[in-house]
C-alpha cells in the first residue's frame, strides 16, 4: 500500500541520513506519485536536480495549483526552478508571475534569488522590467512597492528606483509621502 505517510517517512529518513538521501528521494517520489501527492513528487524531483523534469511533470498535472508552485519555490529555491516557474512553457502562461515569485522568496528569506531574477530581467533590455511589472496581473502595485522597498533595504537602490518609477507611472497610482503638510491637505477627505 502506498501512502503519503510512507513517502514522508522515507523522505525524512533521507534528510537525516545523507548517504541514503538520493535513494530515499527517488523512492519517496515514486510513492508520492502513486498516492497521488503531486507537489511532493515534484519536490523530490527538484531536490534530485531534475528541475526540468519536474516542470514538465507539473505542467502535465491538472491538479497543480499556484499554492503548489509556491510550495516548490519555498522548499527548493534555486535559479533554474525560479526561471522555469516564471516563464511561458509549451505555449502555456508562466506558473507564477515574477511578482508572486519574488514576494514568495522575500517571505522565506531567500530574497537574493528574487533580486537576481529582477536584475536578469532588467538587464535583458531597456523596457523588459517595465513590461514584466505592467503585465503582472497577479501582483498588485502594493506588492511591487514592497519588492522595491526590499530592494532598497538590501542595497539594490537602482533596481528599487526603477521599480518605483514604473509603478508610480501607472495611471491612477500616486506616491503618498509622510509629509505633515500633505496630511493636512487630505484631512478633509477623511472627515
Phi, psi and omega in degrees: 000131176266139177212157178298323179299320178294316177300317179298318181298313181293319178300310181298321179299317178296328178290327180278333183240088185305331180299326183259004188304311184295321178294317181295321178297318179295316179294315179299320179301314179298317180294315180298325178293325181284335186299309355266132171234090189297319185292323178287327175296316179295322178298316178300320178296315180298317181292340176271002180087011181261053186297314180297321176297320178294320178295319176297316181300313182293326180289337178273339180283125180282341186262010182278124184253171176301320178298325177294319178295319177296322176303313178300313182298319182288328185265348179211062182287111173215158187302317183298318179293316181300312179296321180295323181283339183255010178244152172301147181221122178053042179078001178261150178296163179301148179294321178230146173284161179300317179300315178301315182296313182295316178298321177296318180293323178296319184291340180249017176062034171242039186297333181302323177296320178295318178296320178298319178299313181297319178295320178299315179297315181299323182280354180286336182173166186302319185248012185295316179294320178300316180296320179298314182293314183291331181268000182277097182277348182269341181247126182284165173303325178297323176296319178292326175295319176299318178297316179299318178299317178296321177300314181298317181291346183242028174066033172245059187299315181296320178296316178300312180298320180296314179299314181297319180295324178291315182295315182293330182286350179290146178300134176085359180257126180232134178284129179256125178260170180260027179289132181298324180298318177297322179298321179292323180295321183272355185305321183295335181291324185267001180264000000 
